[in-house]
Amino acid sequence: MDIFCNVYRGSEVESVHQVYAVAVDSNGDILLSSGDPQYKTCIRSSLKPFQASVCVESGAADEFGFDEEELAVMCASHNGEEIHTSTVSRMLKKIGIDSSYYQCGSHPPYDKNTRQSLLKEKVKLSPLHNNCSGKHAGMLATAKRLGHDLKDYIHVQHPIQQKILSTLKEITGESDFILTTDGCSAPTPFMSLYQIAVMFQKLASENYPILSRLYSAMVSYPYLVAGRKRFDTDFMQVMSGRAVTKVGAEAVRGVGIRQKNGNPIGIAVKVLDGSQRANPSGTIAFLKEMGLLKDNELSKLSSYETVELFNYRKIMVGKISGSIQR
């Protein structure tokens, strides 16, 4: 089985994105795959819930009184909207530090309205606008809780990054990862799609209390995980607590779905050319093939299943649609 996301200009296919995906059950058995389930890719921001788990496991989340909103933004690649930056700012106050400790850098908010507002009001960009600012707050909180130097907390040899790596080894059962540097300067590993799917299966299961706590935070506050007009937020809202998803750069995605039969499913998706525009439709095509989406859920996600394309005059000129080929 193959998944392709066709990009139409009018009624003709102009471009094609190929999508690899794999689904696993609680036994680690592959239920369905498209492409090579052992295909290795950098997990990027799909790793965030598992990086955040170290903050919870260490006791830092409880020591600093992080609520579910703050746990959700710790797992986020957020839009940089006011709700996101204010939540992260609240975390820093609880930790007793400010954004000068950050080593993630700054970038304009993903949200167009927020970006335009900052430009209009001539507000200087802050590391809080970085989509990873919640994750970095969690890392800094963990370092402070455990008595480690807050300087160079993103260095691969720093105790916090070593603790994250140890946690990943425990979750996946793997011991050797190729590590590289993420956009926010923190270490990030290459993993197989199968490994990513296994991780998200465990995130969705209720057998791991720490991961379950983060799952609950993400599905309870999906807007904090991404924001306005973002698939992560809209998907989790539509799924009403029975599924979690986390996108990463270069079009990687993890999904965890809780089924009525008590057997959660973990899914990893990768658009091979790294194009995010194909990620939602490719994800839905795979979930639809597996029968994991109800009719009303598909209806509410229709704008992601088939993405309409408009030109600068707001005229619809094409679409992106996922298809299954056998």
C-alpha positions, 0 to 999 in steps of 0.5 A, a space after each residue: 500500500 502506498 499513500 500519495 498526496 496529489 496537488 491539483 491545479 484545476 483538475 490536473 495533478 501538478 505535484 505529488 508528495 509520497 507519504 510513509 506511515 505505520 501503525 502499531 498495537 500494544 504488542 508492538 505488532 504492525 497493523 498497517 504500513 505504507 512504505 518502509 516502517 523502519 525508515 529513519 527520520 529526525 523526530 524533531 518536535 514530535 519528541 516534545 511530549 517525551 522530553 516533557 515527561 522528564 520534567 514530570 518524572 523528576 518532580 519539577 512539574 509538581 515542585 513548581 506547581 505546573 497546571 495542565 495548561 502549562 504541561 500542554 504548552 510544554 509539549 507544544 509547537 505553538 503559534 506564539 499567540 498571546 495565550 501561548 506566551 502568557 502561559 510560558 511567562 507564567 511558568 518562568 515566574 513559577 521557576 523564578 527565572 526570566 527569558 534571558 536563560 533561554 537558548 532557543 532563539 527567537 522567531 516571528 510567531 506562526 500565527 499571522 494575526 499575532 505576527 502582524 500585530 507585533 509588527 504594527 505595535 513595534 514589539 520586539 520578538 522574544 524567545 517566548 514567541 519561539 514555538 519551543 518556548 514551553 519545552 525549554 521552560 520544562 528543561 530549565 525547570 528540571 535543571 533547577 529542580 535537580 540542582 544542575 547548572 542552567 547554563 548550556 542546558 541544551 548541550 548534549 552532555 548536560 545532565 538534563 539532555 542525558 536524562 531525556 536520552 535515557 528516558 527515550 532508551 527506556 521507552 523505545 528499548 533502543 540504546 543507540 540513537 543518531 543525535 543532531 541539533 533541532 531548530 531550537 538548538 536542543 538535541 534531537 534523535 533520528 528514529 525509525 517510524 516504527 519507533 515513533 509509532 511505539 512511543 505514541 502508542 505508549 503515550 495513548 495507553 494508560 499504562 504509563 502514569 507520567 505519559 498519561 498525565 501529559 496525554 490528558 494535558 494535551 487533549 484537555 488544552 489542545 489550543 495550547 499545543 498549537 493554536 489557531 488554524 493548526 491541525 494538531 489543535 483542530 484534530 484533538 478538539 474533534 477527537 474529544 479526548 480519544 486521540 493525541 497528535 504532535 507534528 514535527 518539522 520536515 513533516 513528521 507526525 506522531 498520533 496516539 489513538 485510544 480505542 473502545 476495546 482498550 487497545 491504543 494504537 500508535 501511528 507515525 507519519 512522514 511526508 518524504 519530501 518534508 512538505 508540511 502542506 501534505 501532512 494533514 491530508 496524508 495523515 487523514 488518508 491513513 487514519 481513514 484507511 484504518 477505519 479509525 475516524 468516525 463519519 462525524 469526525 471526518 466531516 469536521 476535519 474535511 478542510 484537512 482531508 482535502 486542502 483547498 488552494 487559493 491564489 492571491 485574488 482568493 480564487 480557488 485554483 486547486 487542492 491537495 488530497 491524499 490517496 491510497 494506492 495498492 
